[in-house]
């Protein structure tokens, strides 16, 4: 637990700033028992000028609200209020850079009845890229993404991540770094906590929306690619497309942009440092830290427009 908090760590909960070690909650809610809650994964970065900046804060908290609405969880907070609270938690915890985890969870209610209100907590902790910084080996999972007709698949809901954990555990047990899941129709979908892009014939291909989480980092990668005059095609991606790609990468708030070395031990032919993904990775790092002057792929005004 020391990796996440200690006796000095603060969290924001229901309008108050509390010590994490002293914060308590009940054990009789739908979130703990049934996975009925929503959350966000957000990052704050130290900019090139030394300030702390939450990346895409509005987009993340707007999505948190949308996720709660999709699950019929009461949601009474404004985006501005939660952004301010997040900066205050960062300040109290002394974090110049950190991962930020807001969680909306249900009150005591062991039935399947609607809740009259919700709780919210915002936590922060230092975190390196979720998948590390080296190219990752990927296992094509035996697990599928859930049927979108059975879930609000576009919501970032707690219970959805049982699927992610099962797939990730399976991959690691087989000696791989991470999993890649297909959807119920056999099309390539996403990783347990990241979206995927393939490089082919000088452009990028990514699975279309419908059976995947519409990632905010995914949208940022598309924006960066458009700014860099890299064509991006959103389509149904087959496993044949996957194994015929020149290179590939995952992207997500926790993972950031990370190259894929191989899938099921089949390496991609293009060296990572020559790939479009490597260019996107560099541009993304400059964007989140507002390093507008030294990027060799983008000009300042175009980078600033993506903030």
Secondary structure per residue as TSV (DSSP state, phi and psi in degrees):
chain	resnum	aa	ss	phi	psi
A	1	X	-	360.0	-20.0
A	2	X	T	-62.8	-21.7
A	3	X	T	-69.4	-21.5
A	4	X	T	-108.7	-40.2
A	5	X	-	-156.2	161.7
A	6	X	-	-138.9	-166.2
A	7	X	T	-69.6	-11.1
A	8	X	T	-100.6	-5.6
A	9	X	-	-77.9	136.8
A	10	X	E	-104.5	150.3
A	11	X	E	-129.7	161.5
A	12	X	E	-103.5	127.2
A	13	X	E	-141.1	119.3
A	14	X	T	50.6	45.2
A	15	X	T	90.8	-1.4
A	16	X	E	-123.5	154.5
A	17	X	E	-104.2	117.4
A	18	X	E	-124.2	156.9
A	19	X	E	-69.9	131.2
A	20	X	G	-58.4	-39.3
A	21	X	G	-69.0	-17.6
A	22	X	G	-105.4	-8.6
A	23	X	-	-73.5	134.8
A	24	X	-	-127.3	161.4
A	25	X	-	-148.8	165.1
A	26	X	-	-77.7	171.7
A	27	X	S	-116.7	22.4
A	28	X	-	-127.3	39.4
A	29	X	B	-117.8	164.2
A	30	X	H	-68.4	-23.6
A	31	X	H	-70.4	-49.8
A	32	X	H	-67.0	-42.5
A	33	X	H	-84.0	-31.8
A	34	X	H	-124.4	-0.7
A	35	X	-	74.0	21.2
A	36	X	-	-91.2	81.2
A	37	X	-	-160.0	172.6
A	38	X	E	-134.6	154.9
A	39	X	E	-149.2	173.0
A	40	X	-	-133.3	154.4
A	41	X	-	-117.5	119.9
A	42	X	E	-132.0	152.5
A	43	X	E	-124.1	143.5
A	44	X	E	-110.1	137.6
A	45	X	E	-122.9	151.0
A	46	X	E	-83.6	120.6
A	47	X	-	-75.0	170.6
A	48	X	T	-60.9	-23.1
A	49	X	T	-95.5	4.2
A	50	X	S	96.5	-2.6
A	51	X	-	-83.9	158.6
A	52	X	E	-97.1	127.6
A	53	X	E	-131.7	125.4
A	54	X	E	-78.8	123.4
A	55	X	T	-81.0	127.6
A	56	X	T	53.4	44.2
A	57	X	H	-60.8	-45.5
A	58	X	H	-62.1	-45.6
A	59	X	H	-60.5	-40.2
A	60	X	H	-69.0	-46.1
A	61	X	H	-74.2	-28.5
A	62	X	H	-65.2	-38.3
A	63	X	H	-69.0	-35.7
A	64	X	H	-58.3	-45.2
A	65	X	H	-62.5	-44.0
A	66	X	H	-63.5	-40.1
A	67	X	H	-61.4	-44.0
A	68	X	H	-62.0	-42.3
A	69	X	H	-63.5	-40.0
A	70	X	H	-64.3	-29.4
A	71	X	T	-96.7	3.7
A	72	X	T	61.4	33.8
A	73	X	-	-89.1	127.9
A	74	X	-	-55.7	138.5
A	75	X	-	-142.3	114.0
A	76	X	-	-118.4	5.9
A	77	X	-	-99.9	153.1
A	78	X	-	-94.3	156.0
A	79	X	H	-60.4	-43.2
A	80	X	H	-61.3	-41.8
A	81	X	H	-60.9	-42.7
A	82	X	H	-76.7	-30.4
A	83	X	H	-65.0	-45.9
A	84	X	H	-59.7	-43.0
A	85	X	H	-62.9	-38.0
A	86	X	H	-64.7	-43.5
A	87	X	H	-62.7	-36.0
A	88	X	H	-70.1	-37.8
A	89	X	H	-64.2	-43.0
A	90	X	H	-58.0	-44.8
A	91	X	H	-63.7	-47.2
A	92	X	H	-64.9	-30.0
A	93	X	H	-90.0	-2.1
A	94	X	T	68.7	29.9
A	95	X	-	-96.8	115.4
A	96	X	S	-80.3	-35.2
A	97	X	S	-131.4	139.1
A	98	X	E	-167.3	161.1
A	99	X	E	-90.5	138.9
A	100	X	E	-118.2	128.7
A	101	X	E	-124.5	98.6
A	102	X	E	-84.7	139.4
A	103	X	E	-134.5	125.2
A	104	X	E	-101.9	121.3
A	105	X	E	-133.1	159.2
A	106	X	E	-83.2	152.4
A	107	X	-	-76.8	-177.4
A	108	X	B	-59.9	119.5
A	109	X	-	-174.2	99.0
A	110	X	-	-90.9	-3.7
A	111	X	S	-90.7	-171.0
A	112	X	S	-104.0	29.6
A	113	X	S	-85.3	150.2
A	114	X	-	-59.8	146.6
A	115	X	-	-86.9	145.7
A	116	X	S	-84.4	-20.4
A	117	X	-	-156.9	172.9
A	118	X	E	-131.4	162.4
A	119	X	E	-104.1	158.8
A	120	X	E	-137.7	143.0
A	121	X	E	-134.0	143.7
A	122	X	E	-124.3	121.9
A	123	X	E	-119.2	153.6
A	124	X	E	-135.9	146.3
A	125	X	E	-157.2	152.0
A	126	X	-	-66.2	138.6
A	127	X	-	-152.0	127.7
A	128	X	-	-72.9	169.4
A	129	X	-	-50.5	133.3
A	130	X	T	-57.4	-35.5
A	131	X	T	-104.1	14.3
A	132	X	-	81.5	-167.7
A	133	X	S	-118.7	-2.6
A	134	X	S	-93.4	159.1
A	135	X	-	-58.1	141.5
A	136	X	E	-104.2	147.2
A	137	X	E	-94.2	134.5
A	138	X	E	-120.8	142.5
A	139	X	E	-113.8	127.3
A	140	X	E	-75.8	108.9
A	141	X	E	-70.1	152.2
A	142	X	E	-79.8	-14.4
A	143	X	E	-84.2	147.0
A	144	X	E	-107.1	157.3
A	145	X	-	-65.2	147.6
A	146	X	-	-62.5	151.2
A	147	X	-	-60.5	122.1
A	148	X	T	-63.7	-16.5
A	149	X	T	-81.3	-8.1
A	150	X	T	-101.7	-13.0
A	151	X	S	-141.2	166.1
A	152	X	-	-86.4	82.3
A	153	X	T	-64.9	-23.2
A	154	X	T	-82.3	-6.7
A	155	X	S	-84.9	143.5
A	156	X	-	-89.9	79.6
A	157	X	B	-99.3	144.2
A	158	X	G	-56.9	-49.1
A	159	X	G	-62.9	-25.8
A	160	X	G	-60.9	-25.5
A	161	X	H	-83.6	-1.7
A	162	X	H	-62.1	-42.0
A	163	X	H	-58.0	-43.5
A	164	X	H	-64.3	-43.3
A	165	X	H	-66.4	-42.0
A	166	X	H	-60.1	-44.5
A	167	X	H	-66.8	-42.0
A	168	X	H	-66.6	-42.5
A	169	X	H	-59.7	-43.4
A	170	X	H	-60.1	-46.0
A	171	X	H	-62.3	-44.3
A	172	X	H	-69.3	-33.4
A	173	X	H	-65.1	-25.5
A	174	X	T	-89.1	0.6
A	175	X	T	91.8	13.5
A	176	X	-	-101.0	164.9
A	177	X	S	-79.5	-36.9
A	178	X	E	-158.2	164.9
A	179	X	E	-100.9	162.9
A	180	X	E	-134.9	127.2
A	181	X	E	-106.8	146.4
A	182	X	E	-98.0	165.9
A	183	X	-	-87.7	-176.3
A	184	X	T	-66.1	-16.6
A	185	X	T	-98.5	2.5
A	186	X	S	90.5	4.6
A	187	X	-	-84.8	147.3
A	188	X	E	-61.0	131.0
A	189	X	E	-112.1	-79.2
A	190	X	E	-165.3	172.0
A	191	X	B	-83.2	172.2
A	192	X	T	-57.2	-29.7
A	193	X	T	-142.6	28.7
A	194	X	B	-159.2	154.0
A	195	X	E	-89.9	165.1
A	196	X	E	-124.5	144.4
A	197	X	E	-126.3	141.6
A	198	X	E	-113.4	146.4
A	199	X	E	-103.4	131.7
A	200	X	E	-152.2	126.9
A	201	X	T	53.9	42.3
A	202	X	T	81.3	7.6
A	203	X	E	-134.5	178.7
A	204	X	E	-113.8	147.1
A	205	X	E	-127.6	137.5
A	206	X	E	-142.6	147.2
A	207	X	E	-57.4	139.4
A	208	X	-	-72.1	161.6
A	209	X	T	-68.5	157.9
A	210	X	T	134.3	-47.0
A	211	X	S	-119.2	14.6
A	212	X	S	-131.6	163.3
A	213	X	-	-75.9	128.2
A	214	X	-	-73.1	87.1
A	215	X	-	-66.2	141.4
A	216	X	H	-71.6	-37.1
A	217	X	H	-66.9	-38.0
A	218	X	H	-56.8	-46.8
A	219	X	H	-63.0	-37.0
A	220	X	H	-66.3	-40.4
A	221	X	H	-61.3	-42.3
A	222	X	H	-63.0	-41.6
A	223	X	H	-61.8	-45.2
A	224	X	H	-61.3	-44.9
A	225	X	H	-61.4	-42.7
A	226	X	H	-61.4	-40.6
A	227	X	H	-65.6	-31.2
A	228	X	T	-92.9	8.9
A	229	X	T	60.7	36.2
A	230	X	-	-102.7	123.7
A	231	X	-	-70.3	134.9
A	232	X	E	-122.7	126.9
A	233	X	E	-112.6	125.5
A	234	X	E	-98.9	121.8
A	235	X	E	-158.7	173.7
A	236	X	-	-72.0	120.0
A	237	X	B	-103.5	122.3
A	238	X	-	-87.1	165.0
A	239	X	H	-67.3	-26.8
A	240	X	H	-64.5	-41.5
A	241	X	H	-58.7	-42.3
A	242	X	H	-60.1	-51.1
A	243	X	H	-76.8	-13.0
A	244	X	H	-96.4	0.0
A	245	X	-	-70.2	156.0
A	246	X	S	-79.3	-36.1
A	247	X	E	-160.5	174.4
A	248	X	E	-158.5	158.2
A	249	X	E	-152.6	154.6
A	250	X	E	-97.0	156.7
A	251	X	E	-148.4	144.2
A	252	X	E	-178.3	164.3
A	253	X	T	-57.7	-46.8
A	254	X	T	-71.9	-43.7
A	255	X	T	-80.0	-20.6
A	256	X	E	59.9	-130.0
A	257	X	E	-118.7	118.6
A	258	X	E	-135.6	131.4
A	259	X	E	-74.0	151.3
A	260	X	E	-104.7	125.5
A	261	X	E	-78.5	-42.9
A	262	X	E	-159.9	159.8
A	263	X	E	-125.2	124.3
A	264	X	T	50.9	39.8
A	265	X	T	70.7	10.9
A	266	X	E	-96.0	108.9
A	267	X	E	-74.3	153.1
A	268	X	-	-82.5	143.6
A	269	X	S	-74.7	-29.4
A	270	X	S	-82.5	130.7
A	271	X	-	-58.9	139.2
A	272	X	G	-56.8	-42.1
A	273	X	G	-69.3	-8.1
A	274	X	G	-106.0	3.8
A	275	X	S	-89.7	161.4
A	276	X	H	-64.5	-34.3
A	277	X	H	-60.3	-38.6
A	278	X	H	-64.1	-37.6
A	279	X	H	-67.1	-43.4
A	280	X	H	-62.3	-41.8
A	281	X	H	-59.0	-45.2
A	282	X	H	-66.0	-43.3
A	283	X	H	-63.8	-38.4
A	284	X	H	-64.5	-44.2
A	285	X	H	-60.0	-39.5
A	286	X	H	-70.1	-36.6
A	287	X	H	-64.2	-48.7
A	288	X	H	-68.6	-24.0
A	289	X	T	-102.6	7.6
A	290	X	T	55.1	39.2
A	291	X	-	-90.1	78.3
A	292	X	-	-84.3	-14.4
A	293	X	S	-91.9	-26.9
A	294	X	S	-107.3	0.4
A	295	X	-	-74.0	128.5
A	296	X	S	-85.0	-6.9
A	297	X	S	-102.5	-25.6
A	298	X	-	-127.6	154.5
A	299	X	-	-100.6	158.4
A	300	X	H	-56.4	-46.7
A	301	X	H	-65.9	-32.3
A	302	X	H	-71.9	-38.4
A	303	X	H	-64.2	-46.0
A	304	X	H	-59.9	-32.7
A	305	X	H	-67.5	-19.6
A	306	X	T	-88.9	-4.5
A	307	X	-	-68.0	360.0
